Amino acid sequence: MFDNIGSIDRNMLCHFLKSELPCHRDHQSARLRKNGVACCVFSLALLFAFDGRTDPPVEARKSKSPVTANLQQPAVSKPRPVLRSLPSKKFLPSKNLSSSGRRNLSRFHVAPVNRRLSPSDGGIPDLDASGLIDEEVHDDDEAFDDVDDEKERHQLWSFNPPRKYRTPATDFSNWPRTKVDTFVLQQLKNAGIKPSADTSRATLIRRLSYDLRGLPPTPEEVKSFQADARPDVYHRLVERYLADENFGVAWGQYWLDVVRYDDTNGFEKDDFRPNAWRYRDYVVKAFNTDKPYDQFLREQIAGDELILGPNDPDRAEKWIATGFLRLGSWDSTADIFGREDRSRDQLLADVVETTSAAFLGMTLSCARCHDHKYDPIPQTDYYRLQAFFAGVKFRDDVIIDSPHERKLIDHLNRKIDADLTLLRQQQQELLAPVRLRAIEARKALFPPDILRDLQIPEPARSPAVQRRLEPYLARIQFSDSDLAEVLSPTLKGEYKSLAGQIANLRIQRKPHARAMAMSDYAQKIPPTFRLDQGDYRHPLEEVHPGFLSAIGSLDIHIDTEQGRSTSGRRKALAEWIASADNPLTARVMVNRVWQKLLGRGLVETPNDFGSQGTEPTHPELLDRLAIEFVENNWSVKHLVRTIVMSSVYRQQSATNPVATKVDPHNRLFWRQNVKRLDAENLRDSMLMVSGRLDERFSGPPVWPALEKKMILERPAVLEWVNKAHEGRLQGWYADPPGSDNVRSLFLIQKRTVPLPFLQVFDLPERTLSCGRRNQTTVAPQALALLNSPFSSRTALLLARRLRSEGHQEAPHQIRRLYSIALSREPDAEEMKLCLSLLATHEAQHRQLNEPLLVSTRKQYLRKARGQQTQMTAPQTPLKQSLRQVTSKKCWTPEFPTDDSRPWLKRQPLPLEQPHNAQEAALTDLCRLVFNLNEFVYID
């Protein structure tokens, strides 16, 4: 039993059992059997106590208990006290500790147990008399005082309005460059730590380029920056990178993590959303144009309600922005299996929880079933927020072309349709004589009574006659293709010519651009109910739209103007969230920007500004930046500029023994944090240094070719292969070879088929908002960088780039490789090692007369040991293609890339190989550089 206790202190439970079981051995077994159930119940009771649940079982809610009264309150009720981990100052150990190092339980924590269990329940004793409960809570143990706990829950730091603190004075005048530095320096001074010195220019430009563009700098950019002696050289570099279109790609990827962007619906079918990519492009453009964050926020929640009219220049963007509400998983088969109500409930829950996490930094999922365990958010608040979205409906029919574009497209399509009608008429004229002869020949085989019935006009036929004629009518129906086969050679050629013209005209038709959007109903909005334990099948009292009650009394104004096509509810919510008076919104975004640039947020839990999240390490700095963020028109680029211009950002990442002892986790930012490249940045960097990165910034997602085995192990894709998909786009629609050299942001994001190279480097799940990616260090990461098809291909491309640029001598190739990949020159020891590797590997490749790739290493080792091998080296000239050393094929079946392109069929794509031993050795060196920590991490 003790193995399943969970968080319960085992010593505590043993003490209880020891005090209750009789010491006399003759009766011990009997008493154990008698108290077995009681012990289990007691364990569960303690689990409930630790879980913070104070509401009784469902059956007990009918009684007139104080708990029942609390549950039935329609508005804001006083949150229940709970056990929780406490931030910052309350991490200090208490004097009130047991011998095992655990706190004893106070009366407050066992109250739920006493309410649930009576003294007759299997011999469970009164917990007050068990010796486990403190009779009083000491002053230093205020974490377990229910009154103080209630008070602190309502005084959550993030619910208080930001204050514009004065810039701290400092006597360390040589280091601060901006106001950011003075706030950080004050904390360092209080801790007795000195900040680190500035990093080198080469490191700084590499850091800035990755943080602002997600790509490494070119060797020419590094040399220019190092040689420029002007005092404003760094400022001009920052401005150039902020103006780069890659800024929107890098920061758009960061935001898409937060809003759980994906190109497919998820669930078992995981069908493709053809227009989801327009939201991705909207985000990229918003960051590149520095759209004010409050406007960016409003458009995503209620863009359709902000449209000023059909001639609104931003009409298309506002419609596309509402795709944010559509990004969650969606069961496209719900209507087939009668799960519409459940699917609708999941949609509303996902929208509420993602909106609160992304924009407010609050976790509301807990309040779906009961009052929030830790934060002052009653269950009623959850459903009041949900009421803002009660009327939402999918809109896939929204045409986002401008009025002028729509007019041109309609004019073009009408002309094409008229031509198509004329061509089809000409086809039917050619087929009419043949059709008539075929019908007459078939009728000659019918019985006389059927022929008489066929002469009756169709409106005059009785139902019985019509039923009798149906099988015969089907026999005189002939398809155009069958009739065309019996035409004379001359007429058949004319028919095929008309068919070709029809096919060409169909391709010329231009479809209207449509958005994956969301809207709602102006009237007849379904009522919203608080749900019993979050179960949509058990509604309780009705609730109306409302904001988080603990934040403040911001007025709710819902525009109910007559003639509106929407309810105005989401617009009211967006105005509240984007209000400068909302204490959460600006802080949350400032913290996200700080986290991306410094590797750690001022609040280390970016999606949780509640009591279970961490408190800010620099609250004054967070408030100051939040206020200035609002004052500068919610400009993200201004905020980024403010931070990267500071000395805090420019510090070295080297450790300091004194500072490490005081602040081992660098929470005070006495140095810059080393950051590992995200999966997308790593892949993009490999493509860029290889010289093959296709820098596109918009458009439908690219489907790279994957191995057949990986595709067919997905049941939904297998259904598509077997033509059992019922029209759903649930397959894998590979694009032509070489088209996947785009930035990773523009690759397909399919929930059930993550791209292997990206997945191994901690690509986040797309079902929930991801405020901070996990970083793991596992063996498959090294294997992917060494041996994956992508790594092998990009290493070969990089080797060919070095050779094509005129660097034929090995030392020149090594220097160029280091400058491209690592933004520096190799030292003497590195040059020696690289030259040795090239010489050794070239000799090995010459001996084998083929590349020493992964699949041939076993054969090479056998050959080196003198063992016979089945592999025979080809004797053809080296300039010819060498034998393929891998049997893996990339499977690329027929696919539609978008609504306007025809179905295509691609052939298997073999892996390309080096041309000679020298190129193969250089490829091995390039793969080695890809595996260096210096390439994978940002210093």
SVG drawing of the C-alpha trace seen along z (x, -y; Angstrom):
<svg xmlns="http://www.w3.org/2000/svg" viewBox="-50 -58 99 73">
<polyline fill="none" stroke="black" stroke-width="0.4" points="0.0,0.0 2.8,-2.4 4.1,-2.3 0.9,-4.0 0.7,-6.8 2.0,-9.5 2.7,-12.8 1.7,-11.6 4.5,-11.5 5.1,-7.8 6.5,-8.4 3.3,-10.3 1.1,-7.5 3.3,-4.9 3.0,-6.8 -0.8,-6.8 -1.0,-3.1 1.4,-2.4 -0.6,-4.3 -3.8,-2.5 -2.9,1.1 -2.7,3.2 0.6,4.4 -0.6,7.9 0.3,10.2 -2.7,12.5 -5.1,9.7 -2.8,7.9 -3.9,9.8 -7.5,9.4 -7.2,5.7 -5.2,5.3 -7.9,6.9 -10.5,4.8 -8.6,1.5 -7.4,2.3 -10.3,0.4 -9.9,-2.3 -6.3,-2.8 -7.0,-3.1 -9.8,-5.6 -7.5,-7.6 -4.8,-7.6 -7.4,-8.9 -8.5,-11.5 -5.0,-12.8 -4.6,-13.0 -7.7,-15.1 -6.3,-17.3 -3.1,-17.8 -4.9,-18.3 -6.7,-21.2 -10.2,-20.0 -12.7,-21.1 -16.0,-20.5 -17.9,-17.3 -19.0,-14.5 -21.8,-15.2 -24.3,-13.3 -23.6,-15.6 -24.2,-18.9 -27.9,-18.7 -27.4,-19.4 -27.5,-22.9 -23.8,-22.9 -21.5,-26.0 -19.8,-24.4 -23.0,-24.0 -23.9,-27.6 -20.5,-28.6 -21.0,-26.5 -24.4,-28.1 -23.2,-31.7 -23.8,-33.1 -21.1,-35.7 -17.7,-35.9 -17.2,-33.9 -14.4,-33.8 -11.9,-31.3 -11.2,-28.3 -7.9,-28.1 -5.6,-25.5 -2.2,-23.9 0.3,-25.3 3.9,-25.9 4.9,-29.4 7.2,-31.7 10.4,-33.5 10.5,-34.6 8.5,-31.6 11.0,-29.0 12.9,-29.4 12.6,-26.3 10.2,-26.5 10.9,-25.8 7.8,-23.6 9.3,-20.5 9.0,-16.8 11.9,-14.6 11.7,-13.6 12.0,-17.2 8.3,-17.6 5.9,-20.1 3.2,-18.8 -0.4,-19.4 -2.4,-22.2 -6.1,-22.1 -6.7,-23.9 -5.3,-21.0 -7.3,-18.2 -10.6,-20.1 -11.5,-18.5 -10.8,-15.0 -12.9,-15.6 -15.8,-16.8 -15.6,-13.7 -15.1,-11.0 -17.0,-10.2 -15.5,-8.4 -17.5,-5.3 -15.8,-4.9 -13.8,-1.8 -12.3,-2.9 -10.8,-6.1 -9.9,-8.2 -10.4,-11.9 -7.4,-13.5 -7.2,-16.2 -6.3,-13.5 -3.9,-11.5 -0.9,-13.5 -0.3,-14.6 -2.0,-18.0 -0.4,-21.1 -2.6,-22.8 -1.4,-26.2 0.3,-27.6 3.5,-29.4 4.1,-32.9 7.0,-31.7 4.7,-29.1 2.4,-31.6 2.1,-29.6 -0.3,-27.3 -2.4,-30.0 -5.8,-30.0 -6.5,-33.7 -3.1,-34.8 -3.5,-32.4 -6.8,-33.9 -5.4,-37.4 -2.4,-36.6 -4.5,-34.9 -6.5,-38.1 -3.3,-40.2 -1.6,-38.3 1.2,-40.5 0.2,-40.2 -3.3,-41.5 -2.0,-44.9 -1.5,-47.7 2.1,-48.2 3.9,-51.1 6.4,-53.3 9.3,-53.0 12.0,-55.7 15.3,-54.7 17.6,-53.5 20.7,-55.5 24.0,-53.7 27.7,-54.4 28.8,-52.0 28.4,-54.5 30.7,-52.9 28.5,-49.9 24.8,-51.0 23.8,-52.0 20.0,-52.0 17.5,-52.1 17.2,-48.4 20.8,-48.1 20.2,-50.2 17.4,-48.0 19.4,-44.9 22.5,-46.5 20.6,-47.4 19.7,-43.7 23.3,-42.6 24.6,-45.2 22.3,-44.0 23.5,-40.4 27.1,-41.4 27.7,-40.4 29.3,-42.3 28.0,-42.1 30.1,-40.5 32.0,-42.4 30.9,-42.9 31.3,-40.0 33.3,-40.2 31.9,-41.7 31.9,-38.4 29.9,-36.8 27.6,-39.8 26.6,-39.9 26.0,-36.2 23.8,-36.4 21.9,-39.4 21.4,-37.8 19.9,-34.6 17.7,-36.5 16.3,-38.9 16.4,-36.9 16.7,-33.3 19.7,-32.9 23.5,-33.2 25.3,-36.3 27.2,-36.0 31.0,-36.2 30.8,-39.5 28.5,-40.9 30.8,-39.8 33.9,-41.3 32.1,-44.6 30.9,-44.9 34.3,-44.1 36.0,-46.7 33.5,-49.5 34.9,-52.0 31.9,-54.3 30.3,-54.7 26.8,-53.9 27.7,-50.8 25.8,-48.5 22.7,-50.7 22.7,-50.6 23.2,-46.9 20.1,-46.5 18.0,-48.7 19.1,-46.7 18.1,-43.4 14.8,-44.8 14.0,-45.9 14.9,-42.5 12.0,-40.3 13.4,-37.4 12.6,-39.3 8.9,-38.4 9.8,-34.8 11.8,-34.4 9.3,-36.1 6.4,-34.7 7.6,-31.2 7.8,-32.3 4.2,-33.5 2.9,-30.5 4.2,-28.3 2.1,-30.4 -1.1,-30.1 -0.6,-26.3 -0.6,-26.8 -0.9,-23.8 -2.0,-23.1 -4.2,-20.1 -7.2,-19.4 -5.7,-16.7 -7.7,-13.8 -7.6,-10.4 -8.2,-11.9 -5.9,-14.9 -7.1,-16.4 -5.4,-19.3 -6.7,-22.9 -6.1,-24.4 -6.2,-28.0 -4.6,-27.9 -1.3,-29.2 -2.9,-32.6 -2.9,-33.1 0.8,-32.2 1.5,-34.8 -0.6,-37.3 1.5,-36.8 4.8,-37.2 3.6,-40.4 2.4,-41.8 5.8,-41.5 7.6,-42.8 5.3,-45.9 5.4,-46.3 1.7,-46.2 0.8,-47.6 0.4,-44.7 -3.0,-45.8 -4.3,-45.9 -2.7,-42.6 -4.5,-41.2 -7.9,-42.7 -7.8,-41.4 -7.2,-37.8 -10.0,-37.7 -12.6,-39.8 -11.2,-40.9 -14.5,-40.3 -16.2,-42.7 -13.7,-45.4 -14.3,-45.6 -15.4,-49.1 -17.1,-48.0 -16.6,-46.3 -14.0,-49.0 -12.0,-48.6 -8.3,-48.3 -7.6,-45.9 -10.7,-43.8 -8.8,-40.7 -6.2,-40.9 -9.0,-41.2 -10.8,-38.1 -7.6,-36.1 -6.6,-37.1 -9.7,-35.3 -8.1,-32.1 -6.5,-32.2 -9.8,-30.9 -9.7,-28.0 -6.1,-26.7 -7.0,-24.1 -7.7,-20.5 -11.0,-19.8 -12.8,-16.5 -14.0,-16.6 -15.9,-13.3 -18.0,-14.5 -21.2,-14.9 -20.8,-11.3 -20.6,-9.7 -23.0,-12.1 -20.3,-13.9 -21.2,-17.5 -22.0,-18.6 -18.8,-17.2 -16.8,-18.7 -18.4,-22.1 -17.6,-22.0 -14.0,-21.1 -13.8,-24.0 -15.0,-26.6 -12.8,-25.2 -9.7,-25.4 -10.5,-28.9 -10.9,-30.2 -7.8,-28.5 -5.6,-29.5 -6.8,-33.1 -6.1,-33.3 -2.7,-31.7 -1.5,-33.6 -2.7,-37.1 -3.2,-37.1 -0.6,-34.6 -3.2,-32.8 -4.1,-29.1 -7.9,-28.8 -8.2,-25.1 -8.4,-24.3 -11.5,-26.5 -13.4,-24.6 -14.4,-21.9 -14.3,-23.8 -13.0,-27.0 -9.3,-27.5 -7.2,-25.6 -4.5,-28.3 -5.6,-31.6 -8.6,-33.8 -10.6,-32.6 -14.0,-31.0 -15.6,-28.6 -18.1,-31.2 -15.4,-33.4 -14.4,-30.6 -17.9,-30.3 -18.3,-34.1 -15.3,-34.3 -16.6,-31.4 -19.9,-33.3 -18.0,-35.8 -17.4,-32.9 -20.8,-31.2 -22.0,-32.1 -18.9,-31.5 -19.2,-29.6 -16.7,-28.5 -16.5,-30.6 -14.7,-29.0 -16.8,-30.9 -15.2,-34.4 -13.8,-35.8 -10.9,-38.1 -10.2,-39.6 -10.6,-43.3 -13.8,-44.6 -11.7,-45.5 -9.9,-42.1 -13.2,-40.3 -14.7,-42.2 -11.7,-41.3 -11.8,-37.6 -15.6,-37.4 -15.3,-39.0 -12.5,-36.6 -14.4,-33.5 -17.6,-34.5 -15.8,-34.8 -14.1,-31.4 -17.4,-29.8 -19.1,-31.1 -16.3,-29.6 -16.5,-26.3 -20.3,-26.1 -19.7,-26.7 -17.0,-24.0 -19.1,-21.5 -22.0,-22.1 -19.7,-21.4 -18.7,-18.1 -22.3,-17.1 -23.0,-17.9 -20.3,-15.5 -21.6,-12.8 -25.4,-13.3 -25.6,-11.0 -23.6,-8.2 -25.7,-8.6 -28.9,-8.3 -27.8,-5.1 -26.6,-3.6 -29.9,-4.2 -32.0,-2.8 -29.8,0.3 -30.2,0.8 -34.0,0.3 -34.3,3.0 -33.5,5.4 -36.3,4.3 -39.6,6.1 -42.6,4.6 -44.4,3.6 -41.3,1.6 -41.2,-0.1 -44.8,-1.1 -44.2,-2.5 -41.2,-4.5 -43.5,-6.3 -45.5,-7.7 -44.3,-11.2 -42.4,-11.2 -44.9,-13.5 -47.8,-11.2 -46.1,-8.0 -47.6,-6.4 -45.2,-5.5 -45.5,-1.8 -44.5,-2.4 -41.6,-4.6 -40.3,-1.9 -40.6,0.7 -38.7,-1.5 -35.8,-2.5 -33.5,0.4 -34.1,0.0 -33.6,-3.8 -30.2,-3.1 -29.2,-0.8 -29.7,-3.6 -27.4,-6.0 -24.0,-6.3 -21.0,-8.3 -19.3,-10.8 -16.0,-8.9 -17.6,-5.6 -19.3,-7.3 -16.1,-9.1 -14.4,-5.7 -16.8,-4.7 -16.4,-8.0 -14.6,-7.9 -10.9,-8.8 -11.5,-12.3 -14.3,-13.1 -12.4,-11.5 -9.5,-13.8 -11.8,-16.8 -13.4,-15.6 -10.0,-15.3 -9.0,-18.7 -12.1,-20.2 -11.4,-18.2 -7.9,-19.7 -9.3,-23.2 -11.7,-22.6 -8.9,-21.4 -6.8,-24.5 -9.7,-26.8 -10.5,-25.1 -6.9,-25.7 -7.2,-29.4 -10.2,-29.9 -9.0,-31.8 -10.6,-31.0 -11.3,-33.6 -9.0,-33.7 -10.7,-32.5 -9.8,-32.6 -10.0,-30.1 -12.0,-32.4 -14.4,-32.6 -17.5,-34.7 -20.6,-34.5 -24.4,-35.0 -25.9,-38.4 -29.0,-37.0 -30.0,-33.7 -26.7,-33.1 -26.9,-29.9 -27.0,-30.5 -23.9,-29.7 -24.2,-27.6 -21.8,-26.7 -21.1,-23.0 -21.1,-20.5 -17.4,-19.3 -17.0,-20.7 -19.3,-18.1 -21.3,-19.6 -24.1,-17.1 -24.8,-18.6 -25.4,-22.3 -26.1,-24.3 -27.1,-28.0 -26.8,-30.3 -24.0,-32.9 -23.5,-36.0 -20.3,-37.5 -17.9,-38.9 -14.3,-39.5 -12.0,-38.1 -13.5,-39.4 -10.2,-39.6 -8.5,-42.0 -10.9,-44.9 -14.2,-46.4 -13.6,-47.4 -17.0,-48.1 -18.4,-45.7 -19.8,-47.4 -21.2,-45.1 -22.2,-46.8 -25.7,-45.6 -26.3,-48.0 -29.1,-47.0 -28.1,-45.6 -24.8,-44.1 -24.0,-40.7 -22.2,-39.7 -23.0,-39.9 -20.2,-42.3 -19.2,-40.1 -15.7,-39.2 -15.0,-42.8 -15.8,-43.7 -13.5,-41.0 -10.7,-42.1 -11.1,-45.7 -10.8,-44.6 -7.7,-42.4 -6.0,-45.1 -6.8,-47.9 -3.9,-49.8 -5.5,-49.4 -5.3,-45.6 -2.4,-44.7 -1.6,-41.4 -1.5,-42.0 1.5,-44.3 3.5,-42.4 3.0,-39.1 4.2,-40.3 7.2,-42.1 8.1,-38.9 7.9,-36.9 10.2,-39.3 12.7,-39.3 12.7,-35.5 13.5,-35.2 16.3,-37.6 17.9,-36.7 17.0,-33.0 15.0,-33.3 12.0,-35.4 11.7,-37.9 8.9,-35.6 10.1,-32.1 6.6,-30.7 5.5,-32.8 2.0,-31.3 1.4,-31.4 1.4,-34.7 -0.6,-33.1 0.4,-31.9 1.8,-28.6 4.0,-30.5 7.3,-32.2 7.3,-35.7 9.3,-38.2 13.0,-38.4 13.0,-42.1 9.4,-43.4 10.3,-47.0 12.0,-46.4 9.0,-44.4 6.6,-47.1 8.7,-49.9 9.1,-48.0 5.3,-47.2 4.4,-50.8 6.8,-52.0 5.6,-49.3 2.1,-50.8 3.4,-54.4 5.3,-53.6 2.1,-52.4 2.6,-48.8 5.6,-48.5 7.3,-45.2 10.3,-46.4 10.7,-49.3 10.7,-46.9 13.2,-44.6 15.4,-47.6 15.4,-48.7 16.5,-45.3 19.2,-44.5 20.8,-47.9 21.4,-47.3 24.6,-46.1 22.7,-43.3 22.1,-41.8 25.7,-42.4 27.4,-40.6 29.6,-37.6 28.2,-34.1 31.3,-33.0 30.7,-31.9 32.1,-33.6 32.9,-31.4 31.8,-34.2 28.6,-35.0 27.8,-31.3 28.0,-30.6 25.5,-33.4 23.2,-33.0 23.9,-29.6 20.9,-29.8 21.7,-33.4 18.3,-34.7 19.8,-38.1 21.3,-38.2 24.9,-38.8 25.8,-37.2 24.2,-36.3 22.5,-32.8 23.8,-30.3 20.8,-29.3 20.4,-26.2 19.0,-26.8 15.3,-25.8 14.7,-22.9 13.6,-25.3 16.6,-27.7 19.0,-24.7 17.5,-23.4 17.4,-26.9 21.0,-27.5 22.2,-24.3 20.4,-25.3 21.7,-28.8 25.4,-27.9 25.0,-25.3 23.9,-28.1 20.5,-26.5 18.1,-28.3 15.1,-29.6 14.0,-32.7 10.3,-32.9 8.1,-34.8 4.6,-33.6 2.5,-31.0 1.0,-27.6 3.0,-25.1 5.6,-22.9 5.2,-19.1 8.6,-17.5 9.1,-13.9 9.1,-11.3 10.0,-7.7 7.1,-5.4 7.3,-3.5 6.8,-6.6 3.8,-7.6 2.0,-4.3 2.2,-3.7 -0.4,-6.5 -3.9,-5.0 -5.5,-8.1 -2.9,-8.4 -3.3,-4.7 -7.0,-5.3 -6.1,-8.0 -3.8,-5.7 -6.5,-3.1 -9.0,-5.7 -11.2,-5.4 -10.8,-9.0 -14.3,-10.1 -13.1,-13.4 -11.1,-14.5 -7.6,-15.8 -6.0,-13.4 -3.1,-12.2 0.5,-13.4 0.8,-15.6 4.5,-15.7 5.9,-18.6 8.5,-18.3 12.1,-17.4 14.1,-20.4 11.1,-22.6 11.6,-22.0 14.6,-24.2 12.5,-26.9 12.6,-28.1 11.1,-25.6 8.2,-27.9 6.8,-27.3 7.0,-23.5 3.8,-21.6 2.8,-21.3 0.8,-18.1 -0.1,-17.0 0.1,-13.3 3.2,-13.3 5.8,-15.6 8.9,-16.0 11.6,-13.7 14.5,-16.1 12.5,-18.8 10.8,-16.5 14.0,-15.1 15.0,-18.7 12.0,-19.2 9.4,-20.5 6.5,-21.3 3.1,-19.6 0.5,-21.7 -2.5,-20.9 -1.7,-23.4 -0.2,-26.9 3.6,-26.6 5.2,-29.6 8.6,-28.0 10.0,-25.0 11.5,-22.1 15.1,-21.4 16.3,-17.8 19.7,-16.2 19.2,-12.8 21.2,-10.4 18.9,-10.7 19.8,-14.4 23.5,-13.5 22.4,-10.7 20.2,-13.1 23.0,-15.6 25.4,-12.9 23.5,-10.5 20.0,-11.8 19.3,-12.2 18.8,-16.0 22.2,-16.4 24.0,-14.3 22.5,-16.3 23.2,-19.7 26.7,-18.7 27.3,-17.7 25.8,-20.9 28.1,-22.9 31.1,-21.0 30.2,-21.8 29.7,-25.4 33.2,-25.6 34.6,-24.0 32.6,-26.1 33.8,-29.3 37.3,-28.6 38.7,-27.2 40.5,-24.2 43.3,-24.0 42.3,-22.3 43.4,-25.2 41.4,-27.7 38.4,-25.4 38.7,-25.0 38.9,-28.8 35.9,-29.4 33.9,-26.7 34.6,-28.1 33.7,-31.7 30.4,-30.5 29.3,-28.2 30.8,-29.6 31.5,-33.3 35.2,-33.1 38.6,-31.7 39.9,-28.4 42.8,-28.4 46.1,-26.5 45.0,-23.4 41.6,-23.3 43.4,-23.7 45.7,-20.8 42.8,-18.5 40.8,-19.4 43.6,-18.8 44.3,-15.4 40.6,-14.5 40.5,-15.4 43.6,-13.4 42.5,-10.3 39.0,-10.3 40.1,-11.0 42.4,-8.0 39.6,-5.8 37.3,-7.0 39.9,-6.3 40.4,-2.8 36.7,-2.1 36.3,-4.2 33.0,-5.4 31.8,-7.7 32.2,-6.5 28.6,-7.1 26.6,-5.5 25.4,-2.5 28.9,-1.6 30.8,-1.8 30.1,1.8 31.5,2.9 34.5,0.7 35.3,2.2 34.9,5.7 37.3,4.8 39.8,3.3 39.8,6.6 40.4,8.6 37.0,10.1 35.3,10.8 32.5,8.5 29.7,8.6 30.4,5.0 32.4,4.5 33.8,1.1 32.6,-0.2 35.4,-0.6 33.7,-3.5 35.2,-6.9 34.8,-9.0 32.9,-11.7 30.1,-9.2 27.5,-8.6 28.7,-6.2 26.7,-3.3 23.8,-4.2 24.8,-3.2 21.3,-3.3 18.2,-1.5 15.9,-4.1 13.5,-5.8 11.5,-8.9 7.8,-8.3 6.0,-11.0 2.5,-9.9 0.0,-11.9 -1.0,-15.1 -2.9,-18.4 -0.7,-21.2 -3.6,-23.7 -7.0,-24.2 -5.7,-25.5 -3.0,-22.9 -3.7,-19.5 -2.9,-16.1 0.7,-15.2 2.8,-12.1 6.4,-12.2 9.1,-9.5 11.2,-8.2 14.1,-10.6 17.4,-8.8 20.0,-10.4 22.7,-12.3 26.3,-11.2 29.7,-13.0 31.5,-12.8 34.9,-11.8 36.9,-11.0 38.1,-14.5 34.5,-15.8 33.4,-13.0 36.1,-13.8 35.1,-17.5 31.5,-16.4 32.5,-14.5 34.2,-17.6 31.0,-19.7 29.0,-17.1 31.4,-17.4 31.0,-21.1 27.2,-20.7 27.7,-18.6 29.8,-21.2 28.2,-22.8 29.4,-26.1 27.1,-25.6 24.1,-24.4 24.3,-26.9 24.2,-30.7 26.8,-32.2"/>
</svg>
